[in-house]
Amino acid sequence: MSTAARAKDWLLKPATSLAPLDEDRARLELAEIASAAREEGLTRLAKFLAGKGEGQDFLAAVFD
């Protein structure tokens, strides 16, 4: 499997689904982190954080 193909997968699958209590605030936090990542040249991380999926939902809940 290529690095690009592996990068699309969430390598650490959450054991349970988490949902942020305040979806808007949590997504704003992810957007700020994605922006900082982009400024540091971490384009793959920025793109991942800006996407939708299990991994982003999990991180949004963590940052909420």
BELTA-V75702 format. One record per helix or strand of 3 or more residues. SS is the DSSP state (hx for helix, st for strand). FROM is the first residue (numbers start at 1). LEN is the number of residues. Records with the same first field share a line. If there is no record, write none. Layout:
# BELTA-V75702
SS=FROM-LEN + FROM-LEN
This chain:
# BELTA-V75702
hx=3-5 + 23-17 + 43-8 + 54-10
